[in-house]
Amino acid sequence: MSAEATSVPVGRRPRRWSSFFAYVIGVVVALIVLLPLAYVVLGGFRTTGQISNKPFALPHPWVWTNYSTVLSLGAFWHMVWNSVFISIVTTAAVVLLGSLAAFALSRYAFRGRETFYTFFTLGLLFPAAVATLPLYVLLRDLNWLNTPWAVIVPQVAFGLPITIVILRPFMRAVPAELEDAAIIDGASRFGFYWRILMPLSVPALVTVSMLTFIGSWNAYLLPLLVFDDAAHYTLPLGTATFQSDHSADTAMILAFTAVSMIPALTFFLIMERRIVNGLTGSVKG
């Protein structure tokens, strides 16, 4: 009895220690991520002189004029609109084309299907930065420079691989009997895709939508490459330009940066659980 009684806490001790270390690591990672964000947000409520004298102090007194000045800039809201338009169109195109491709690769049996799927998965290994020069030449020849399509079309192309990789397992997991029943009831192949398969794949669709939207919203290199007119600047590109134009006003730069983070950060926090569920389902499939 005594040996069994002592063996229980001994067996539990490593598990408790592992939970403790996991908690500590989680706290450390959270601090590494949150502290810079907190510094940026709180720095916007200070003056440049206060930041120079005490870089890591709390605002005292709180200065609201930096944020009010940023929100009153017409150029800021124009950049927000450019980012919203490009991100929404990119997301819609990626979801539509990616779901159609995933539907064909998951529900149709044809020669070379796995080869096509492998081709898309290899696209995950191809960074967009490698294609910078040929992409610029192609967009210039198409006369797309300084147009939103110069950003949208390449982002759609680079967003399709991850979309197909996530959606295909979801669509393959739908039983074939459900498809047969839909066809017997008079549904076409496309009707099955649109009315049954797409609603059943909502967790994965939300995942790829948010990943695509946030990736498009935060894109910097491609807009920098194709836009030289400030009227077409997206928010990340506009933030970098604002920093260079107001390099002496650190507090204003921090306020502009903090406001620029709000839309993408809000979208991600709202949809975080759906993104995790969608990725979990794709791994299980």
C-alpha positions in Angstrom: 0.0 0.0 0.0 2.8 2.4 0.9 4.6 1.8 -2.3 1.5 2.4 -4.4 0.7 5.5 -2.4 4.1 7.0 -3.0 4.1 6.1 -6.7 1.1 8.3 -7.4 2.7 11.7 -6.6 6.0 10.6 -8.1 4.2 9.9 -11.4 2.3 13.2 -11.3 5.4 15.3 -10.4 6.9 15.4 -13.9 3.5 16.3 -15.4 3.1 19.2 -12.9 6.6 20.4 -13.7 5.9 20.2 -17.5 2.7 22.2 -17.0 4.6 24.8 -14.9 7.3 25.2 -17.6 4.7 25.4 -20.3 3.0 28.1 -18.4 6.2 30.0 -17.8 7.2 29.8 -21.5 3.7 31.0 -22.5 4.0 34.0 -20.2 7.5 34.8 -21.5 6.3 34.6 -25.2 3.2 36.7 -24.4 5.4 39.4 -22.8 7.8 39.4 -25.8 4.8 40.0 -28.1 2.8 42.4 -25.9 5.4 44.6 -24.5 6.4 46.2 -27.8 2.7 46.7 -28.7 2.1 48.3 -25.3 5.2 50.6 -25.8 3.9 51.7 -29.2 0.3 52.4 -27.9 1.4 54.2 -24.7 4.1 56.1 -26.5 1.4 57.7 -28.7 0.0 59.3 -25.5 3.3 61.1 -24.7 5.3 63.8 -26.3 8.5 63.4 -28.1 10.3 65.2 -25.3 8.9 62.9 -22.7 10.0 59.8 -24.7 13.5 61.2 -25.0 13.8 62.0 -21.3 12.2 58.7 -20.0 11.8 56.2 -22.9 10.0 53.5 -20.7 7.9 55.7 -18.4 4.1 55.7 -18.4 2.3 58.8 -19.9 2.1 61.6 -17.5 0.2 63.7 -18.3 -1.7 61.8 -21.1 -1.4 63.5 -24.4 -4.4 62.9 -26.7 -3.5 65.3 -29.5 -1.3 62.7 -31.3 -4.1 60.3 -31.9 -6.6 63.0 -32.7 -4.2 64.5 -35.3 -3.7 61.1 -37.0 -7.4 60.4 -37.1 -8.1 63.8 -38.6 -5.7 63.2 -41.6 -7.6 62.6 -44.8 -4.6 60.8 -46.2 -4.8 58.3 -43.4 -8.4 57.3 -44.2 -7.6 57.2 -47.9 -4.9 54.6 -47.1 -7.3 52.7 -45.0 -9.7 52.5 -47.9 -7.0 51.3 -50.3 -6.0 48.6 -47.8 -9.6 47.5 -47.3 -10.4 47.4 -51.0 -7.3 45.4 -51.9 -7.6 43.0 -48.9 -11.3 42.3 -49.5 -11.0 41.7 -53.3 -7.9 39.5 -52.7 -9.6 37.5 -50.0 -12.8 37.0 -52.1 -10.7 35.8 -55.2 -8.5 33.5 -53.1 -11.5 31.9 -51.4 -13.5 31.4 -54.6 -10.6 30.1 -56.8 -9.0 28.1 -54.0 -12.3 26.4 -53.1 -13.0 25.5 -56.7 -9.5 24.0 -57.1 -9.8 22.2 -53.8 -13.2 20.9 -54.9 -11.8 19.4 -58.1 -8.7 18.0 -56.3 -10.8 16.4 -53.5 -14.0 15.1 -55.2 -12.8 14.2 -58.8 -10.6 11.3 -59.7 -8.5 12.0 -62.7 -5.0 11.3 -64.0 -2.4 13.6 -62.5 -4.6 14.8 -59.6 -1.9 14.2 -57.0 0.7 15.8 -59.3 -1.4 18.9 -59.5 -1.8 18.9 -55.7 1.9 18.5 -55.2 2.4 21.4 -57.6 0.3 23.6 -55.4 2.0 22.5 -52.2 5.4 23.3 -53.7 4.0 26.8 -54.0 4.3 27.1 -50.3 8.1 26.9 -50.6 8.3 29.7 -53.2 8.7 33.1 -51.4 7.2 36.2 -53.1 10.5 38.1 -52.6 12.2 35.8 -55.1 9.8 36.8 -57.8 10.3 40.6 -57.2 12.2 41.5 -60.4 10.3 39.3 -62.9 7.0 40.3 -61.3 7.8 43.9 -61.7 8.7 43.5 -65.3 5.5 41.6 -66.0 3.3 44.1 -64.2 5.0 46.9 -66.1 4.4 45.2 -69.5 0.7 44.8 -68.5 0.5 48.6 -67.7 -0.7 47.6 -64.2 1.7 49.7 -62.2 0.0 52.2 -59.9 -3.2 50.2 -60.0 -4.8 48.0 -57.3 -4.6 45.0 -59.6 -0.8 45.1 -59.5 -1.1 44.0 -55.8 -4.3 42.0 -56.0 -3.4 39.5 -58.7 0.0 38.5 -57.3 -1.4 38.2 -53.8 -4.1 35.9 -55.1 -1.5 33.8 -56.9 0.6 33.4 -53.8 -2.4 32.9 -51.5 -3.8 29.9 -53.5 -1.4 27.2 -52.3 -2.1 27.5 -48.6 -5.8 27.9 -49.3 -5.9 24.6 -51.3 -3.8 22.8 -48.7 -6.3 23.8 -46.0 -9.5 23.3 -47.9 -8.8 20.0 -49.6 -8.9 17.8 -46.4 -12.2 19.4 -45.4 -13.8 18.7 -48.7 -12.4 15.1 -48.9 -13.9 14.4 -45.4 -17.4 14.9 -46.6 -18.9 11.5 -47.2 -19.5 10.3 -50.8 -23.0 9.2 -49.8 -24.0 12.8 -49.1 -22.9 13.7 -52.6 -24.7 10.8 -54.2 -27.9 11.7 -52.3 -27.6 15.3 -53.5 -27.2 14.2 -57.1 -30.2 11.9 -56.8 -32.3 14.8 -55.5 -31.4 16.7 -58.6 -28.4 18.7 -57.6 -25.6 19.3 -60.1 -21.9 19.0 -59.4 -21.7 22.7 -58.9 -24.9 22.7 -56.9 -23.4 20.2 -54.5 -20.3 22.3 -54.2 -22.1 25.6 -53.6 -25.1 24.4 -51.5 -23.6 21.6 -49.5 -19.8 21.5 -49.6 -19.2 25.2 -49.0 -21.5 25.4 -45.9 -19.9 22.3 -44.5 -16.4 23.8 -45.0 -17.2 27.1 -43.2 -14.5 26.6 -40.5 -11.8 26.1 -43.2 -13.2 29.0 -45.3 -13.1 31.3 -42.3 -9.5 30.3 -41.6 -8.2 30.9 -45.2 -10.2 34.1 -45.4 -8.7 35.6 -42.3 -5.2 34.4 -43.1 -5.5 35.9 -46.6 -7.0 39.2 -45.4 -4.4 39.8 -42.7 -1.6 38.8 -45.0 -2.9 41.2 -47.7 -3.5 44.0 -45.1 0.1 43.7 -43.8 1.8 43.4 -47.2 4.5 46.0 -47.7 7.0 44.8 -50.3 4.6 44.4 -53.2 2.9 47.8 -52.7 6.3 49.4 -52.4 7.3 47.8 -55.7 4.3 48.8 -57.8 3.1 52.1 -56.2 5.0 55.4 -56.6 1.8 57.6 -56.4 0.8 58.4 -52.8 -2.9 58.2 -53.8 -2.6 54.4 -54.1 -0.6 53.8 -50.9 -1.8 51.1 -48.6 -1.7 51.5 -44.8 1.7 49.7 -44.2 3.3 51.6 -47.0 1.8 54.9 -45.8 3.0 54.2 -42.3 6.6 53.8 -43.5 6.2 57.0 -45.6 4.8 58.9 -42.6 7.7 57.7 -40.4 10.2 59.1 -42.9 8.3 62.4 -43.2 8.0 62.9 -39.5 11.2 61.4 -38.3 11.7 64.1 -35.7 8.3 63.5 -34.1 8.6 60.1 -32.4 5.3 60.4 -30.5 3.3 61.1 -33.6 5.0 58.1 -35.4 4.0 55.8 -32.5 0.4 57.1 -32.6 0.2 56.6 -36.4 1.7 53.1 -36.0 -0.7 52.2 -33.2 -3.8 53.3 -35.1 -2.6 51.4 -38.2 -2.4 48.1 -36.2 -6.0 48.3 -35.0 -8.0 46.9 -38.0 -5.8 43.8 -38.6 -5.4 43.1 -34.9 -9.1 43.4 -34.3 -10.0 41.0 -37.1 -7.5 38.5 -35.9 -8.7 38.6 -32.3 -12.3 38.2 -33.3 -11.6 35.2 -35.6 -8.7 33.7 -33.6 -10.7 30.7 -32.4 -12.2 30.0 -35.8 -8.7 30.1 -37.3 -7.4 27.6 -34.8 -10.4 25.3 -35.3 -10.0 25.4 -39.1 -6.3 24.6 -39.0 -7.0 21.7 -36.5 -9.6 20.3 -38.8 -7.3 20.4 -41.8 -4.6 18.6 -39.9 -7.1 15.9 -38.8 -8.4 15.5 -42.3 
